[in-house]
Amino acid sequence: MMQLSIKGFADIVNIIKDIAEELCNGRLLFALEGGYNLDAVAYGGKATFDALLGNPAIDDPLGEPRYGGKAPSIDQLLNRIKEIHQLG
């Protein structure tokens, strides 16, 4: 789980947009993968378009991630992946 706010999605889009301007004449391609939370997908999609259009006012009705911005530990998952793939 990414634990990223809607504003965070817009911030990432702005970074990608700046990099695209610098490296490839601003050309971008975005693909929408399915979603796990329809509200988050809808607001994230809108924030993406707002950022691309240069709209500084990003609507973030979902607020901060439920873990208060701190992601849960993934150590157990990483250990399992190392075990499955026989990585030291």
C-alpha positions in Angstrom: 0.0 0.0 0.0 1.6 3.3 -1.1 0.0 5.5 1.6 0.2 8.5 -0.6 -2.2 11.4 -0.4 -4.0 12.9 -3.4 -1.7 15.9 -3.1 1.2 13.5 -3.1 0.0 12.1 -6.5 -0.2 15.6 -7.9 3.3 16.4 -6.6 4.7 13.2 -8.3 3.0 14.2 -11.6 4.6 17.7 -11.4 8.0 16.1 -10.9 7.4 13.8 -13.9 6.1 16.7 -16.0 9.3 18.7 -15.2 11.5 15.8 -16.1 9.6 15.2 -19.3 10.1 18.9 -20.3 13.8 18.5 -19.7 14.3 15.2 -21.4 11.7 14.6 -24.1 10.1 17.9 -25.1 7.3 17.4 -22.5 5.9 14.2 -24.0 4.2 12.0 -21.5 2.1 8.9 -21.4 0.0 7.9 -18.5 -1.9 4.6 -18.1 -4.6 4.0 -15.5 -4.2 0.7 -13.8 -7.2 -0.6 -11.9 -7.9 0.6 -8.5 -8.5 -0.8 -5.0 -10.3 2.2 -3.7 -12.6 3.9 -6.3 -12.6 7.2 -4.5 -8.8 7.3 -4.4 -8.6 6.4 -8.1 -11.1 9.1 -9.0 -9.5 11.8 -7.0 -6.0 10.7 -8.0 -7.0 10.8 -11.7 -8.5 14.3 -11.3 -5.3 15.4 -9.4 -3.2 14.1 -12.3 -5.1 16.1 -14.9 -5.1 19.2 -12.7 -1.4 18.9 -12.3 -0.9 18.4 -16.0 -3.0 21.5 -16.7 -1.1 23.6 -14.3 -3.9 23.9 -11.8 -2.3 24.7 -8.4 -5.5 24.0 -6.4 -5.5 20.2 -5.8 -8.7 18.9 -4.2 -7.7 16.3 -1.5 -10.9 15.3 0.2 -9.4 12.0 1.5 -6.8 13.7 3.6 -3.6 12.1 5.0 -3.0 8.4 4.7 -4.6 6.4 7.5 -1.2 5.6 9.0 -0.5 9.3 9.4 2.0 9.4 6.6 4.1 6.6 8.1 4.1 3.4 6.1 3.8 0.1 7.9 6.9 -2.1 8.0 7.5 -4.3 5.0 10.3 -6.3 6.6 8.3 -9.5 6.8 7.4 -9.2 3.1 11.0 -8.6 2.1 12.2 -11.6 4.1 9.6 -13.8 2.4 10.6 -12.6 -1.1 14.3 -13.3 -0.2 13.3 -16.8 1.0 11.3 -17.6 -2.2 14.0 -16.4 -4.5 16.8 -17.8 -2.4 18.5 -14.4 -1.9 21.1 -14.2 0.9 
